[in-house]
Amino acid sequence: MKGDAGAIQALARKPRPDIRLYLIFGTDDGGNAALMTDIIASFPKGTERTDIDGHQLAKDPSLLAAEAASLSLFGDARYIRVHTNGEESLAAVEALLAADKAVNPVVMLATGITDKSRIAKAVLAAPNAMAVQTKIPGPDDMARIVTDLGRAAGLTIDAELAHVIAGFTAADRRLAAQEIEKLSLYLDASPEEPKPVTREAIAALRADAEDDAMQPIINAALSGDLKRLPEELKRMREQAVSEVGLVIVMQRQVMQLAGHAQRMGQPRDVAAWVRQEMQSRRLWGGGSANDWTRQLRAWGRPQAVARLSERLLVLQQAMMKASPGPALLLEQELLEIARVAARAS
């Protein structure tokens, strides 16, 4: 059967023991993660989790139905969380839907499918399963999401400012949630003592908006550090760093880089210029002296930084339309940018 965000939110009030599989797919990565969280929150407190990936199910299609039907050693409640690329898990899903019993619900996030995929069609046609498809929200929808997130955090956000926040978070729910959390802490707001969001509060936080989780990834890519970048990409996946948000922060750093490159001109010793500028506190926010030196060597020419800026803009636009989500597209582009920087620095 087909579901939506409202049906998932209703689970908190009225659980659905008849649903043995929840399938989440679509282009809104932040929305997918939020739906999975909502579904899991509807299960009884203390429910244990078993993780399975699509590769395991491709090798053993009977595994999912077996896990869904099995009781834990002490009879405790369990649920099964699955991350899959899509059709690789089709046989496992069909076996689960046809099984005689399933006592443990399955929540499956399928990043590589559409409503035309066989796995989606199978779930949509099944009375004992629910499929929910997400799409990247438009400006008005994202503004409403921002307003709802703010209300839950004790913030009153008028329509104009909700659109402002929706704009600089690029329709990414995770990035919007991070900004709302910052605003709530900054304004000392709570649901019991709500506070209005002001343009001044937004400006104060945006002035210090470099995300500590994003900066090491950006520095590794722009510096051409091919040894460090794979580990940073792994950390990005583990910490669920906002992909679109990272590109936005990276664009800001490239603009900053362009300004420094223009000031620098063509010095004989880039490393010496960087050391002098850092001592004079005119160079900051981009990482270590070594990072700045490598970045200015790689992108210090006007043509190079212009091409990089254009490439990031094209990347952001492509990521907004990407299906499956933007993560793979971003990782490929960061690796390519790092290779170009490594050759030039």
PADREN-497901 format. One record per residue (C-alpha): y, x, z; residue number from 0. Coordinates in steps of 0.25 Angstrom, whole numbers, padded with zeros to 4 digits, always signed. Layout:
<atoms>
<atom py="Y" px="X" pz="Z" n="NUM"/>
...
</atoms>
This chain:
<atoms>
<atom py="+0000" px="+0000" pz="+0000" n="0"/>
<atom py="+0014" px="+0004" pz="-0002" n="1"/>
<atom py="+0023" px="+0007" pz="+0010" n="2"/>
<atom py="+0037" px="+0011" pz="+0013" n="3"/>
<atom py="+0046" px="+0018" pz="+0024" n="4"/>
<atom py="+0047" px="+0004" pz="+0031" n="5"/>
<atom py="+0032" px="+0002" pz="+0031" n="6"/>
<atom py="+0030" px="+0016" pz="+0037" n="7"/>
<atom py="+0041" px="+0013" pz="+0048" n="8"/>
<atom py="+0034" px="+0000" pz="+0051" n="9"/>
<atom py="+0022" px="+0008" pz="+0056" n="10"/>
<atom py="+0029" px="+0011" pz="+0068" n="11"/>
<atom py="+0030" px="-0003" pz="+0072" n="12"/>
<atom py="+0017" px="-0008" pz="+0066" n="13"/>
<atom py="+0006" px="+0003" pz="+0063" n="14"/>
<atom py="-0003" px="+0001" pz="+0051" n="15"/>
<atom py="-0018" px="+0005" pz="+0055" n="16"/>
<atom py="-0022" px="-0001" pz="+0042" n="17"/>
<atom py="-0015" px="+0010" pz="+0034" n="18"/>
<atom py="-0024" px="+0022" pz="+0033" n="19"/>
<atom py="-0016" px="+0030" pz="+0023" n="20"/>
<atom py="+0000" px="+0032" pz="+0022" n="21"/>
<atom py="+0004" px="+0039" pz="+0009" n="22"/>
<atom py="+0018" px="+0045" pz="+0009" n="23"/>
<atom py="+0023" px="+0051" pz="-0004" n="24"/>
<atom py="+0036" px="+0052" pz="-0012" n="25"/>
<atom py="+0048" px="+0061" pz="-0015" n="26"/>
<atom py="+0055" px="+0059" pz="-0001" n="27"/>
<atom py="+0049" px="+0071" pz="+0007" n="28"/>
<atom py="+0057" px="+0067" pz="+0019" n="29"/>
<atom py="+0054" px="+0052" pz="+0018" n="30"/>
<atom py="+0039" px="+0056" pz="+0017" n="31"/>
<atom py="+0039" px="+0064" pz="+0029" n="32"/>
<atom py="+0047" px="+0053" pz="+0037" n="33"/>
<atom py="+0037" px="+0043" pz="+0032" n="34"/>
<atom py="+0025" px="+0051" pz="+0037" n="35"/>
<atom py="+0032" px="+0053" pz="+0050" n="36"/>
<atom py="+0034" px="+0038" pz="+0052" n="37"/>
<atom py="+0019" px="+0035" pz="+0049" n="38"/>
<atom py="+0014" px="+0045" pz="+0058" n="39"/>
<atom py="+0023" px="+0040" pz="+0069" n="40"/>
<atom py="+0017" px="+0026" pz="+0068" n="41"/>
<atom py="+0003" px="+0032" pz="+0072" n="42"/>
<atom py="+0000" px="+0031" pz="+0087" n="43"/>
<atom py="+0006" px="+0042" pz="+0096" n="44"/>
<atom py="-0004" px="+0054" pz="+0097" n="45"/>
<atom py="-0011" px="+0051" pz="+0084" n="46"/>
<atom py="-0017" px="+0065" pz="+0079" n="47"/>
<atom py="-0014" px="+0070" pz="+0065" n="48"/>
<atom py="-0023" px="+0076" pz="+0055" n="49"/>
<atom py="-0017" px="+0084" pz="+0043" n="50"/>
<atom py="-0024" px="+0084" pz="+0029" n="51"/>
<atom py="-0018" px="+0089" pz="+0016" n="52"/>
<atom py="-0020" px="+0085" pz="+0002" n="53"/>
<atom py="-0028" px="+0098" pz="-0001" n="54"/>
<atom py="-0038" px="+0094" pz="+0009" n="55"/>
<atom py="-0040" px="+0080" pz="+0004" n="56"/>
<atom py="-0041" px="+0085" pz="-0011" n="57"/>
<atom py="-0053" px="+0094" pz="-0006" n="58"/>
<atom py="-0059" px="+0083" pz="+0003" n="59"/>
<atom py="-0055" px="+0069" pz="-0001" n="60"/>
<atom py="-0064" px="+0063" pz="+0010" n="61"/>
<atom py="-0056" px="+0070" pz="+0021" n="62"/>
<atom py="-0045" px="+0060" pz="+0022" n="63"/>
<atom py="-0053" px="+0048" pz="+0024" n="64"/>
<atom py="-0062" px="+0055" pz="+0034" n="65"/>
<atom py="-0051" px="+0060" pz="+0042" n="66"/>
<atom py="-0045" px="+0046" pz="+0042" n="67"/>
<atom py="-0058" px="+0040" pz="+0047" n="68"/>
<atom py="-0061" px="+0050" pz="+0058" n="69"/>
<atom py="-0058" px="+0049" pz="+0072" n="70"/>
<atom py="-0053" px="+0061" pz="+0080" n="71"/>
<atom py="-0062" px="+0067" pz="+0091" n="72"/>
<atom py="-0056" px="+0059" pz="+0102" n="73"/>
<atom py="-0053" px="+0047" pz="+0094" n="74"/>
<atom py="-0038" px="+0050" pz="+0093" n="75"/>
<atom py="-0029" px="+0043" pz="+0083" n="76"/>
<atom py="-0026" px="+0052" pz="+0071" n="77"/>
<atom py="-0019" px="+0052" pz="+0058" n="78"/>
<atom py="-0020" px="+0060" pz="+0045" n="79"/>
<atom py="-0008" px="+0067" pz="+0039" n="80"/>
<atom py="-0010" px="+0071" pz="+0024" n="81"/>
<atom py="-0001" px="+0079" pz="+0015" n="82"/>
<atom py="-0005" px="+0079" pz="+0001" n="83"/>
<atom py="+0000" px="+0082" pz="-0013" n="84"/>
<atom py="-0005" px="+0068" pz="-0018" n="85"/>
<atom py="-0016" px="+0066" pz="-0027" n="86"/>
<atom py="-0025" px="+0077" pz="-0021" n="87"/>
<atom py="-0027" px="+0067" pz="-0010" n="88"/>
<atom py="-0031" px="+0055" pz="-0019" n="89"/>
<atom py="-0046" px="+0055" pz="-0016" n="90"/>
<atom py="-0043" px="+0057" pz="-0001" n="91"/>
<atom py="-0034" px="+0045" pz="-0001" n="92"/>
<atom py="-0043" px="+0036" pz="-0009" n="93"/>
<atom py="-0055" px="+0040" pz="+0001" n="94"/>
<atom py="-0046" px="+0036" pz="+0013" n="95"/>
<atom py="-0042" px="+0023" pz="+0007" n="96"/>
<atom py="-0056" px="+0019" pz="+0004" n="97"/>
<atom py="-0062" px="+0024" pz="+0017" n="98"/>
<atom py="-0069" px="+0014" pz="+0027" n="99"/>
<atom py="-0060" px="+0018" pz="+0038" n="100"/>
<atom py="-0048" px="+0026" pz="+0042" n="101"/>
<atom py="-0044" px="+0027" pz="+0056" n="102"/>
<atom py="-0033" px="+0038" pz="+0055" n="103"/>
<atom py="-0021" px="+0035" pz="+0046" n="104"/>
<atom py="-0017" px="+0045" pz="+0035" n="105"/>
<atom py="-0003" px="+0049" pz="+0032" n="106"/>
<atom py="-0002" px="+0056" pz="+0018" n="107"/>
<atom py="+0010" px="+0063" pz="+0012" n="108"/>
<atom py="+0008" px="+0065" pz="-0003" n="109"/>
<atom py="+0019" px="+0073" pz="-0009" n="110"/>
<atom py="+0014" px="+0073" pz="-0023" n="111"/>
<atom py="+0012" px="+0059" pz="-0027" n="112"/>
<atom py="+0020" px="+0047" pz="-0033" n="113"/>
<atom py="+0017" px="+0032" pz="-0032" n="114"/>
<atom py="+0010" px="+0035" pz="-0046" n="115"/>
<atom py="+0000" px="+0044" pz="-0039" n="116"/>
<atom py="-0015" px="+0040" pz="-0037" n="117"/>
<atom py="-0014" px="+0042" pz="-0022" n="118"/>
<atom py="-0002" px="+0034" pz="-0021" n="119"/>
<atom py="-0008" px="+0022" pz="-0029" n="120"/>
<atom py="-0020" px="+0023" pz="-0021" n="121"/>
<atom py="-0013" px="+0022" pz="-0008" n="122"/>
<atom py="-0003" px="+0011" pz="-0013" n="123"/>
<atom py="-0015" px="+0002" pz="-0017" n="124"/>
<atom py="-0022" px="+0004" pz="-0004" n="125"/>
<atom py="-0020" px="-0007" pz="+0007" n="126"/>
<atom py="-0024" px="+0003" pz="+0018" n="127"/>
<atom py="-0014" px="+0014" pz="+0014" n="128"/>
<atom py="+0001" px="+0015" pz="+0013" n="129"/>
<atom py="+0009" px="+0023" pz="+0003" n="130"/>
<atom py="+0024" px="+0026" pz="+0005" n="131"/>
<atom py="+0032" px="+0033" pz="-0006" n="132"/>
<atom py="+0046" px="+0039" pz="-0003" n="133"/>
<atom py="+0057" px="+0043" pz="-0013" n="134"/>
<atom py="+0069" px="+0051" pz="-0010" n="135"/>
<atom py="+0080" px="+0042" pz="-0005" n="136"/>
<atom py="+0093" px="+0039" pz="-0012" n="137"/>
<atom py="+0106" px="+0041" pz="-0006" n="138"/>
<atom py="+0108" px="+0027" pz="+0001" n="139"/>
<atom py="+0093" px="+0028" pz="+0006" n="140"/>
<atom py="+0095" px="+0042" pz="+0011" n="141"/>
<atom py="+0108" px="+0037" pz="+0018" n="142"/>
<atom py="+0100" px="+0026" pz="+0025" n="143"/>
<atom py="+0090" px="+0036" pz="+0029" n="144"/>
<atom py="+0100" px="+0045" pz="+0035" n="145"/>
<atom py="+0106" px="+0033" pz="+0043" n="146"/>
<atom py="+0093" px="+0029" pz="+0048" n="147"/>
<atom py="+0089" px="+0043" pz="+0052" n="148"/>
<atom py="+0103" px="+0044" pz="+0059" n="149"/>
<atom py="+0101" px="+0031" pz="+0066" n="150"/>
<atom py="+0088" px="+0035" pz="+0072" n="151"/>
<atom py="+0095" px="+0048" pz="+0077" n="152"/>
<atom py="+0106" px="+0041" pz="+0083" n="153"/>
<atom py="+0116" px="+0043" pz="+0072" n="154"/>
<atom py="+0125" px="+0032" pz="+0065" n="155"/>
<atom py="+0128" px="+0037" pz="+0051" n="156"/>
<atom py="+0137" px="+0029" pz="+0042" n="157"/>
<atom py="+0133" px="+0027" pz="+0027" n="158"/>
<atom py="+0142" px="+0037" pz="+0022" n="159"/>
<atom py="+0137" px="+0048" pz="+0031" n="160"/>
<atom py="+0123" px="+0044" pz="+0029" n="161"/>
<atom py="+0125" px="+0047" pz="+0014" n="162"/>
<atom py="+0131" px="+0060" pz="+0017" n="163"/>
<atom py="+0119" px="+0064" pz="+0025" n="164"/>
<atom py="+0110" px="+0059" pz="+0015" n="165"/>
<atom py="+0117" px="+0067" pz="+0004" n="166"/>
<atom py="+0116" px="+0081" pz="+0011" n="167"/>
<atom py="+0102" px="+0079" pz="+0015" n="168"/>
<atom py="+0098" px="+0076" pz="+0001" n="169"/>
<atom py="+0089" px="+0063" pz="+0004" n="170"/>
<atom py="+0080" px="+0071" pz="+0012" n="171"/>
<atom py="+0076" px="+0064" pz="+0025" n="172"/>
<atom py="+0072" px="+0076" pz="+0032" n="173"/>
<atom py="+0085" px="+0083" pz="+0030" n="174"/>
<atom py="+0092" px="+0070" pz="+0034" n="175"/>
<atom py="+0084" px="+0069" pz="+0046" n="176"/>
<atom py="+0088" px="+0083" pz="+0050" n="177"/>
<atom py="+0103" px="+0080" pz="+0048" n="178"/>
<atom py="+0102" px="+0067" pz="+0056" n="179"/>
<atom py="+0095" px="+0075" pz="+0067" n="180"/>
<atom py="+0106" px="+0086" pz="+0067" n="181"/>
<atom py="+0117" px="+0075" pz="+0067" n="182"/>
<atom py="+0110" px="+0068" pz="+0079" n="183"/>
<atom py="+0110" px="+0080" pz="+0087" n="184"/>
<atom py="+0124" px="+0084" pz="+0083" n="185"/>
<atom py="+0130" px="+0071" pz="+0087" n="186"/>
<atom py="+0120" px="+0069" pz="+0099" n="187"/>
<atom py="+0116" px="+0056" pz="+0094" n="188"/>
<atom py="+0104" px="+0047" pz="+0098" n="189"/>
<atom py="+0099" px="+0033" pz="+0095" n="190"/>
<atom py="+0104" px="+0030" pz="+0109" n="191"/>
<atom py="+0117" px="+0036" pz="+0107" n="192"/>
<atom py="+0120" px="+0035" pz="+0092" n="193"/>
<atom py="+0131" px="+0043" pz="+0086" n="194"/>
<atom py="+0139" px="+0042" pz="+0072" n="195"/>
<atom py="+0137" px="+0053" pz="+0062" n="196"/>
<atom py="+0150" px="+0058" pz="+0057" n="197"/>
<atom py="+0154" px="+0067" pz="+0045" n="198"/>
<atom py="+0159" px="+0078" pz="+0055" n="199"/>
<atom py="+0145" px="+0078" pz="+0061" n="200"/>
<atom py="+0138" px="+0079" pz="+0048" n="201"/>
<atom py="+0148" px="+0090" pz="+0043" n="202"/>
<atom py="+0146" px="+0098" pz="+0056" n="203"/>
<atom py="+0131" px="+0098" pz="+0054" n="204"/>
<atom py="+0131" px="+0101" pz="+0039" n="205"/>
<atom py="+0140" px="+0113" pz="+0042" n="206"/>
<atom py="+0128" px="+0119" pz="+0049" n="207"/>
<atom py="+0117" px="+0113" pz="+0041" n="208"/>
<atom py="+0109" px="+0125" pz="+0037" n="209"/>
<atom py="+0095" px="+0122" pz="+0041" n="210"/>
<atom py="+0088" px="+0133" pz="+0049" n="211"/>
<atom py="+0074" px="+0128" pz="+0043" n="212"/>
<atom py="+0079" px="+0129" pz="+0029" n="213"/>
<atom py="+0087" px="+0142" pz="+0029" n="214"/>
<atom py="+0075" px="+0152" pz="+0029" n="215"/>
<atom py="+0069" px="+0145" pz="+0017" n="216"/>
<atom py="+0082" px="+0146" pz="+0009" n="217"/>
<atom py="+0085" px="+0160" pz="+0013" n="218"/>
<atom py="+0071" px="+0164" pz="+0009" n="219"/>
<atom py="+0072" px="+0157" pz="-0005" n="220"/>
<atom py="+0086" px="+0162" pz="-0008" n="221"/>
<atom py="+0083" px="+0176" pz="-0003" n="222"/>
<atom py="+0071" px="+0177" pz="-0012" n="223"/>
<atom py="+0062" px="+0180" pz="+0000" n="224"/>
<atom py="+0048" px="+0177" pz="-0006" n="225"/>
<atom py="+0041" px="+0182" pz="+0006" n="226"/>
<atom py="+0048" px="+0173" pz="+0016" n="227"/>
<atom py="+0050" px="+0160" pz="+0007" n="228"/>
<atom py="+0035" px="+0155" pz="+0008" n="229"/>
<atom py="+0035" px="+0155" pz="+0023" n="230"/>
<atom py="+0049" px="+0148" pz="+0023" n="231"/>
<atom py="+0043" px="+0137" pz="+0013" n="232"/>
<atom py="+0031" px="+0135" pz="+0022" n="233"/>
<atom py="+0041" px="+0133" pz="+0034" n="234"/>
<atom py="+0049" px="+0123" pz="+0026" n="235"/>
<atom py="+0036" px="+0115" pz="+0024" n="236"/>
<atom py="+0032" px="+0116" pz="+0038" n="237"/>
<atom py="+0046" px="+0112" pz="+0043" n="238"/>
<atom py="+0048" px="+0101" pz="+0033" n="239"/>
<atom py="+0061" px="+0107" pz="+0029" n="240"/>
<atom py="+0069" px="+0097" pz="+0020" n="241"/>
<atom py="+0067" px="+0103" pz="+0006" n="242"/>
<atom py="+0080" px="+0096" pz="+0000" n="243"/>
<atom py="+0088" px="+0100" pz="+0012" n="244"/>
<atom py="+0084" px="+0114" pz="+0010" n="245"/>
<atom py="+0089" px="+0114" pz="-0004" n="246"/>
<atom py="+0102" px="+0109" pz="+0001" n="247"/>
<atom py="+0104" px="+0120" pz="+0011" n="248"/>
<atom py="+0099" px="+0130" pz="+0001" n="249"/>
<atom py="+0110" px="+0125" pz="-0009" n="250"/>
<atom py="+0121" px="+0127" pz="+0002" n="251"/>
<atom py="+0116" px="+0141" pz="+0004" n="252"/>
<atom py="+0116" px="+0144" pz="-0010" n="253"/>
<atom py="+0131" px="+0139" pz="-0011" n="254"/>
<atom py="+0134" px="+0149" pz="+0001" n="255"/>
<atom py="+0126" px="+0160" pz="-0006" n="256"/>
<atom py="+0135" px="+0158" pz="-0019" n="257"/>
<atom py="+0148" px="+0159" pz="-0011" n="258"/>
<atom py="+0143" px="+0172" pz="-0004" n="259"/>
<atom py="+0139" px="+0178" pz="-0017" n="260"/>
<atom py="+0153" px="+0175" pz="-0023" n="261"/>
<atom py="+0159" px="+0182" pz="-0011" n="262"/>
<atom py="+0150" px="+0194" pz="-0012" n="263"/>
<atom py="+0152" px="+0197" pz="-0027" n="264"/>
<atom py="+0144" px="+0209" pz="-0032" n="265"/>
<atom py="+0142" px="+0218" pz="-0020" n="266"/>
<atom py="+0134" px="+0231" pz="-0021" n="267"/>
<atom py="+0127" px="+0228" pz="-0008" n="268"/>
<atom py="+0123" px="+0213" pz="-0006" n="269"/>
<atom py="+0117" px="+0216" pz="+0007" n="270"/>
<atom py="+0129" px="+0224" pz="+0013" n="271"/>
<atom py="+0138" px="+0212" pz="+0008" n="272"/>
<atom py="+0129" px="+0202" pz="+0016" n="273"/>
<atom py="+0129" px="+0210" pz="+0028" n="274"/>
<atom py="+0144" px="+0211" pz="+0028" n="275"/>
<atom py="+0146" px="+0196" pz="+0025" n="276"/>
<atom py="+0136" px="+0193" pz="+0037" n="277"/>
<atom py="+0143" px="+0202" pz="+0046" n="278"/>
<atom py="+0157" px="+0195" pz="+0043" n="279"/>
<atom py="+0150" px="+0181" pz="+0045" n="280"/>
<atom py="+0153" px="+0177" pz="+0030" n="281"/>
<atom py="+0138" px="+0176" pz="+0027" n="282"/>
<atom py="+0130" px="+0167" pz="+0035" n="283"/>
<atom py="+0119" px="+0155" pz="+0034" n="284"/>
<atom py="+0110" px="+0161" pz="+0024" n="285"/>
<atom py="+0101" px="+0169" pz="+0032" n="286"/>
<atom py="+0100" px="+0184" pz="+0034" n="287"/>
<atom py="+0107" px="+0196" pz="+0028" n="288"/>
<atom py="+0095" px="+0199" pz="+0020" n="289"/>
<atom py="+0094" px="+0184" pz="+0015" n="290"/>
<atom py="+0109" px="+0184" pz="+0011" n="291"/>
<atom py="+0107" px="+0197" pz="+0003" n="292"/>
<atom py="+0095" px="+0193" pz="-0004" n="293"/>
<atom py="+0102" px="+0179" pz="-0008" n="294"/>
<atom py="+0115" px="+0185" pz="-0013" n="295"/>
<atom py="+0107" px="+0195" pz="-0021" n="296"/>
<atom py="+0099" px="+0184" pz="-0027" n="297"/>
<atom py="+0109" px="+0174" pz="-0029" n="298"/>
<atom py="+0123" px="+0181" pz="-0028" n="299"/>
<atom py="+0126" px="+0180" pz="-0043" n="300"/>
<atom py="+0133" px="+0167" pz="-0047" n="301"/>
<atom py="+0123" px="+0163" pz="-0057" n="302"/>
<atom py="+0112" px="+0165" pz="-0048" n="303"/>
<atom py="+0117" px="+0156" pz="-0037" n="304"/>
<atom py="+0122" px="+0146" pz="-0047" n="305"/>
<atom py="+0108" px="+0145" pz="-0053" n="306"/>
<atom py="+0102" px="+0144" pz="-0038" n="307"/>
<atom py="+0112" px="+0133" pz="-0035" n="308"/>
<atom py="+0108" px="+0125" pz="-0047" n="309"/>
<atom py="+0093" px="+0127" pz="-0045" n="310"/>
<atom py="+0094" px="+0122" pz="-0030" n="311"/>
<atom py="+0102" px="+0109" pz="-0035" n="312"/>
<atom py="+0091" px="+0107" pz="-0046" n="313"/>
<atom py="+0081" px="+0109" pz="-0035" n="314"/>
<atom py="+0087" px="+0099" pz="-0025" n="315"/>
<atom py="+0088" px="+0088" pz="-0036" n="316"/>
<atom py="+0073" px="+0091" pz="-0040" n="317"/>
<atom py="+0069" px="+0090" pz="-0026" n="318"/>
<atom py="+0075" px="+0076" pz="-0024" n="319"/>
<atom py="+0066" px="+0071" pz="-0035" n="320"/>
<atom py="+0054" px="+0079" pz="-0033" n="321"/>
<atom py="+0040" px="+0072" pz="-0032" n="322"/>
<atom py="+0033" px="+0077" pz="-0024" n="323"/>
<atom py="+0043" px="+0081" pz="-0014" n="324"/>
<atom py="+0053" px="+0093" pz="-0015" n="325"/>
<atom py="+0046" px="+0103" pz="-0007" n="326"/>
<atom py="+0038" px="+0110" pz="-0018" n="327"/>
<atom py="+0049" px="+0110" pz="-0027" n="328"/>
<atom py="+0058" px="+0117" pz="-0017" n="329"/>
<atom py="+0048" px="+0127" pz="-0013" n="330"/>
<atom py="+0046" px="+0131" pz="-0028" n="331"/>
<atom py="+0061" px="+0132" pz="-0030" n="332"/>
<atom py="+0063" px="+0140" pz="-0017" n="333"/>
<atom py="+0052" px="+0150" pz="-0021" n="334"/>
<atom py="+0058" px="+0151" pz="-0035" n="335"/>
<atom py="+0072" px="+0154" pz="-0029" n="336"/>
<atom py="+0066" px="+0164" pz="-0020" n="337"/>
<atom py="+0059" px="+0171" pz="-0032" n="338"/>
<atom py="+0073" px="+0172" pz="-0039" n="339"/>
<atom py="+0080" px="+0177" pz="-0027" n="340"/>
<atom py="+0069" px="+0188" pz="-0024" n="341"/>
<atom py="+0070" px="+0193" pz="-0038" n="342"/>
<atom py="+0086" px="+0194" pz="-0037" n="343"/>
<atom py="+0087" px="+0199" pz="-0023" n="344"/>
</atoms>
